[in-house]
Amino acid sequence: MGYIRGFNFGQIMNQVQEGLRYVFQTKNKWTLPIVGTGQLGAQAVLENLLEPEETVLIPTNGFWSERAADIAKRIG
């Protein structure tokens, strides 16, 4: 087995991206896997959806919703 970023990395990444596009029914070429915690995933979603000065409603009812509200505040 070669290095993770060796010869096969590009082929494997292409296959992963194709699978993600199928699962999420999108043709977006920038569909990428994210390796990290649940908070990283939530932050990635909010960072890509929200623009500064936009209004967002996040009812806080527990740990994750409070974190989502904090992330939204940091975005502006």
OpenMM code with the backbone's topology and positions (N, CA, C; nanometers):
from openmm import Vec3, app, unit

residues = "MET GLY TYR ILE ARG GLY PHE ASN PHE GLY GLN ILE MET ASN GLN VAL GLN GLU GLY LEU ARG TYR VAL PHE GLN THR LYS ASN LYS TRP THR LEU PRO ILE VAL GLY THR GLY GLN LEU GLY ALA GLN ALA VAL LEU GLU ASN LEU LEU GLU PRO GLU GLU THR VAL LEU ILE PRO THR ASN GLY PHE TRP SER GLU ARG ALA ALA ASP ILE ALA LYS ARG ILE GLY".split()
positions = [
    Vec3(0.0844, -0.1177, 0.0000),
    Vec3(0.0000, 0.0000, 0.0000),
    Vec3(0.0889, 0.1239, 0.0000),
    Vec3(0.0531, 0.2205, -0.0836),
    Vec3(0.1344, 0.3404, -0.0969),
    Vec3(0.0963, 0.4456, 0.0049),
    Vec3(0.1570, 0.5598, -0.0088),
    Vec3(0.1255, 0.6733, 0.0772),
    Vec3(-0.0161, 0.7213, 0.0487),
    Vec3(-0.0788, 0.7781, 0.1480),
    Vec3(-0.2161, 0.8275, 0.1332),
    Vec3(-0.2251, 0.9328, 0.0234),
    Vec3(-0.1209, 1.0115, 0.0056),
    Vec3(-0.1230, 1.1155, -0.0970),
    Vec3(-0.0384, 1.0756, -0.2169),
    Vec3(-0.0176, 0.9489, -0.2310),
    Vec3(0.0612, 0.8996, -0.3423),
    Vec3(-0.0205, 0.8890, -0.4698),
    Vec3(0.0204, 0.8000, -0.5540),
    Vec3(-0.0368, 0.7819, -0.6868),
    Vec3(-0.1876, 0.7611, -0.6844),
    Vec3(-0.2377, 0.6826, -0.5902),
    Vec3(-0.3801, 0.6475, -0.5875),
    Vec3(-0.4692, 0.7514, -0.5212),
    Vec3(-0.4131, 0.8507, -0.4548),
    Vec3(-0.4939, 0.9461, -0.3802),
    Vec3(-0.5967, 1.0158, -0.4681),
    Vec3(-0.5546, 1.0642, -0.5829),
    Vec3(-0.6461, 1.1346, -0.6733),
    Vec3(-0.7602, 1.0459, -0.7191),
    Vec3(-0.7296, 0.9206, -0.7518),
    Vec3(-0.8334, 0.8262, -0.7949),
    Vec3(-0.9324, 0.7985, -0.6822),
    Vec3(-0.8806, 0.7771, -0.5633),
    Vec3(-0.9680, 0.7496, -0.4483),
    Vec3(-1.0548, 0.8705, -0.4169),
    Vec3(-0.9960, 0.9904, -0.4185),
    Vec3(-1.0726, 1.1117, -0.3906),
    Vec3(-1.1832, 1.1307, -0.4942),
    Vec3(-1.1537, 1.1054, -0.6200),
    Vec3(-1.2567, 1.1166, -0.7242),
    Vec3(-1.3728, 1.0215, -0.6975),
    Vec3(-1.3422, 0.8987, -0.6579),
    Vec3(-1.4476, 0.8009, -0.6285),
    Vec3(-1.5311, 0.8443, -0.5079),
    Vec3(-1.4647, 0.8958, -0.4056),
    Vec3(-1.5362, 0.9431, -0.2860),
    Vec3(-1.6274, 1.0589, -0.3233),
    Vec3(-1.5761, 1.1535, -0.4016),
    Vec3(-1.6568, 1.2687, -0.4428),
    Vec3(-1.7770, 1.2240, -0.5266),
    Vec3(-1.7571, 1.1319, -0.6167),
    Vec3(-1.8696, 1.0810, -0.6974),
    Vec3(-1.9757, 1.0180, -0.6076),
    Vec3(-1.9319, 0.9407, -0.5081),
    Vec3(-2.0260, 0.8791, -0.4157),
    Vec3(-2.1028, 0.9827, -0.3350),
    Vec3(-2.0337, 1.0857, -0.2880),
    Vec3(-2.1008, 1.1918, -0.2124),
    Vec3(-2.2005, 1.2670, -0.2991),
    Vec3(-2.1640, 1.2932, -0.4250),
    Vec3(-2.2576, 1.3615, -0.5154),
    Vec3(-2.3832, 1.2775, -0.5349),
    Vec3(-2.3663, 1.1458, -0.5469),
    Vec3(-2.4816, 1.0572, -0.5628),
    Vec3(-2.5688, 1.0593, -0.4375),
    Vec3(-2.5062, 1.0456, -0.3209),
    Vec3(-2.5808, 1.0409, -0.1949),
    Vec3(-2.6600, 1.1698, -0.1737),
    Vec3(-2.5967, 1.2836, -0.2010),
    Vec3(-2.6610, 1.4126, -0.1759),
    Vec3(-2.7306, 1.4694, -0.2996),
    Vec3(-2.7318, 1.3902, -0.4080),
    Vec3(-2.8015, 1.4287, -0.5310),
    Vec3(-2.7624, 1.5694, -0.5760),
    Vec3(-2.6319, 1.5893, -0.5960),
    Vec3(-2.5810, 1.7177, -0.6414),
    Vec3(-2.4822, 1.6959, -0.7552),
    Vec3(-2.4609, 1.7985, -0.8342),
    Vec3(-2.3603, 1.7942, -0.9404),
    Vec3(-2.2466, 1.8918, -0.9105),
    Vec3(-2.2455, 1.9466, -0.7888),
    Vec3(-2.1450, 2.0439, -0.7474),
    Vec3(-2.0064, 1.9789, -0.7461),
    Vec3(-1.9131, 2.0337, -0.8254),
    Vec3(-1.7796, 1.9734, -0.8328),
    Vec3(-1.6997, 1.9919, -0.7040),
    Vec3(-1.7415, 2.0816, -0.6172),
    Vec3(-1.6701, 2.1070, -0.4925),
    Vec3(-1.7238, 2.0242, -0.3760),
    Vec3(-1.7916, 1.9153, -0.4033),
    Vec3(-1.8397, 1.8249, -0.2987),
    Vec3(-1.7187, 1.7514, -0.2410),
    Vec3(-1.6913, 1.7754, -0.1121),
    Vec3(-1.5724, 1.7187, -0.0489),
    Vec3(-1.6063, 1.6535, 0.0838),
    Vec3(-1.5354, 1.5469, 0.1193),
    Vec3(-1.5548, 1.4891, 0.2525),
    Vec3(-1.4866, 1.5774, 0.3570),
    Vec3(-1.5447, 1.5826, 0.4752),
    Vec3(-1.4846, 1.6566, 0.5863),
    Vec3(-1.4571, 1.5568, 0.6972),
    Vec3(-1.3345, 1.5522, 0.7410),
    Vec3(-1.2962, 1.4642, 0.8508),
    Vec3(-1.2813, 1.5510, 0.9751),
    Vec3(-1.3642, 1.5257, 1.0739),
    Vec3(-1.3556, 1.6042, 1.1961),
    Vec3(-1.4711, 1.5722, 1.2889),
    Vec3(-1.4878, 1.6559, 1.3868),
    Vec3(-1.5924, 1.6371, 1.4874),
    Vec3(-1.7277, 1.6828, 1.4346),
    Vec3(-1.8315, 1.6556, 1.5099),
    Vec3(-1.9647, 1.7043, 1.4754),
    Vec3(-1.9703, 1.8552, 1.4720),
    Vec3(-1.8970, 1.9196, 1.5611),
    Vec3(-1.8943, 2.0656, 1.5623),
    Vec3(-1.8303, 2.1180, 1.4341),
    Vec3(-1.7271, 2.0523, 1.3848),
    Vec3(-1.6643, 2.0949, 1.2603),
    Vec3(-1.7647, 2.0868, 1.1453),
    Vec3(-1.8436, 1.9798, 1.1417),
    Vec3(-1.9454, 1.9670, 1.0381),
    Vec3(-2.0500, 2.0769, 1.0475),
    Vec3(-2.0968, 2.1038, 1.1693),
    Vec3(-2.1956, 2.2096, 1.1894),
    Vec3(-2.1384, 2.3449, 1.1505),
    Vec3(-2.0151, 2.3691, 1.1859),
    Vec3(-1.9520, 2.4969, 1.1518),
    Vec3(-1.9360, 2.5092, 1.0003),
    Vec3(-1.8968, 2.4019, 0.9340),
    Vec3(-1.8810, 2.4064, 0.7883),
    Vec3(-2.0134, 2.4398, 0.7205),
    Vec3(-2.1217, 2.3795, 0.7681),
    Vec3(-2.2539, 2.4077, 0.7110),
    Vec3(-2.2901, 2.5543, 0.7296),
    Vec3(-2.2775, 2.6035, 0.8522),
    Vec3(-2.3152, 2.7428, 0.8799),
    Vec3(-2.2256, 2.8413, 0.8052),
    Vec3(-2.0965, 2.8142, 0.7997),
    Vec3(-2.0039, 2.9038, 0.7295),
    Vec3(-2.0385, 2.9127, 0.5805),
    Vec3(-2.0873, 2.8033, 0.5238),
    Vec3(-2.1202, 2.8021, 0.3811),
    Vec3(-2.2596, 2.8547, 0.3504),
    Vec3(-2.3464, 2.8568, 0.4491),
    Vec3(-2.4838, 2.9028, 0.4260),
    Vec3(-2.5054, 3.0492, 0.4618),
    Vec3(-2.4363, 3.0963, 0.5632),
    Vec3(-2.4629, 3.2300, 0.6159),
    Vec3(-2.3636, 3.3333, 0.5646),
    Vec3(-2.4140, 3.4528, 0.5448),
    Vec3(-2.3317, 3.5687, 0.5105),
    Vec3(-2.3401, 3.6673, 0.6264),
    Vec3(-2.2353, 3.7461, 0.6475),
    Vec3(-2.2429, 3.8494, 0.7513),
    Vec3(-2.3643, 3.9397, 0.7277),
    Vec3(-2.4267, 3.9816, 0.8341),
    Vec3(-2.5451, 4.0689, 0.8331),
    Vec3(-2.6759, 3.9953, 0.8031),
    Vec3(-2.6716, 3.8661, 0.7734),
    Vec3(-2.7959, 3.7911, 0.7538),
    Vec3(-2.8580, 3.7595, 0.8885),
    Vec3(-2.9895, 3.7419, 0.8870),
    Vec3(-3.0610, 3.7033, 1.0080),
    Vec3(-3.0854, 3.5534, 1.0044),
    Vec3(-3.0589, 3.4887, 1.1157),
    Vec3(-3.0808, 3.3446, 1.1253),
    Vec3(-3.1521, 3.3161, 1.2572),
    Vec3(-3.2446, 3.2235, 1.2538),
    Vec3(-3.3168, 3.1830, 1.3745),
    Vec3(-3.2686, 3.0443, 1.4154),
    Vec3(-3.2084, 3.0364, 1.5340),
    Vec3(-3.1631, 2.9089, 1.5887),
    Vec3(-3.2230, 2.8962, 1.7282),
    Vec3(-3.3330, 2.8224, 1.7414),
    Vec3(-3.3897, 2.8027, 1.8749),
    Vec3(-3.2901, 2.7244, 1.9613),
    Vec3(-3.2543, 2.7777, 2.0753),
    Vec3(-3.1579, 2.7088, 2.1608),
    Vec3(-3.2305, 2.6194, 2.2605),
    Vec3(-3.1991, 2.4926, 2.2486),
    Vec3(-3.2602, 2.3922, 2.3342),
    Vec3(-3.1586, 2.2818, 2.3590),
    Vec3(-3.0434, 2.3205, 2.4076),
    Vec3(-2.9424, 2.2207, 2.4363),
    Vec3(-2.8058, 2.2606, 2.3843),
    Vec3(-2.7129, 2.1724, 2.4057),
    Vec3(-2.5721, 2.1952, 2.3790),
    Vec3(-2.5432, 2.2331, 2.2340),
    Vec3(-2.5910, 2.1521, 2.1370),
    Vec3(-2.5571, 2.1751, 1.9965),
    Vec3(-2.6219, 2.3004, 1.9414),
    Vec3(-2.7426, 2.3291, 1.9811),
    Vec3(-2.8059, 2.4509, 1.9300),
    Vec3(-2.7377, 2.5752, 1.9866),
    Vec3(-2.6905, 2.5680, 2.1104),
    Vec3(-2.6157, 2.6803, 2.1672),
    Vec3(-2.4846, 2.7016, 2.0926),
    Vec3(-2.4187, 2.5924, 2.0562),
    Vec3(-2.2953, 2.6050, 1.9774),
    Vec3(-2.3243, 2.6627, 1.8392),
    Vec3(-2.4332, 2.6189, 1.7774),
    Vec3(-2.4702, 2.6721, 1.6457),
    Vec3(-2.4962, 2.8222, 1.6556),
    Vec3(-2.5625, 2.8653, 1.7614),
    Vec3(-2.5887, 3.0076, 1.7809),
    Vec3(-2.4573, 3.0834, 1.7991),
    Vec3(-2.3633, 3.0280, 1.8732),
    Vec3(-2.2317, 3.0915, 1.8913),
    Vec3(-2.1581, 3.1047, 1.7575),
    Vec3(-2.1625, 3.0000, 1.6771),
    Vec3(-2.0974, 3.0043, 1.5455),
    Vec3(-2.1614, 3.1132, 1.4593),
    Vec3(-2.2935, 3.1191, 1.4600),
    Vec3(-2.3640, 3.2203, 1.3802),
    Vec3(-2.3270, 3.3611, 1.4257),
    Vec3(-2.3134, 3.3804, 1.5566),
    Vec3(-2.2724, 3.5115, 1.6084),
    Vec3(-2.1330, 3.5489, 1.5592),
    Vec3(-2.0424, 3.4517, 1.5562),
    Vec3(-1.9070, 3.4794, 1.5106),
    Vec3(-1.9028, 3.5131, 1.3612),
    Vec3(-1.9944, 3.4559, 1.2842),
    Vec3(-2.0017, 3.4865, 1.1403),
    Vec3(-2.0473, 3.6296, 1.1209),
    Vec3(-2.1318, 3.6770, 1.2113),
    Vec3(-2.1752, 3.8160, 1.2034),
    Vec3(-2.3204, 3.8276, 1.1676),
] * unit.nanometer
topology = app.Topology()
chain = topology.addChain("A")
for resn in residues:
    res = topology.addResidue(resn, chain)
    for name in ("N", "CA", "C"):
        topology.addAtom(name, app.Element.getBySymbol(name[0]), res)
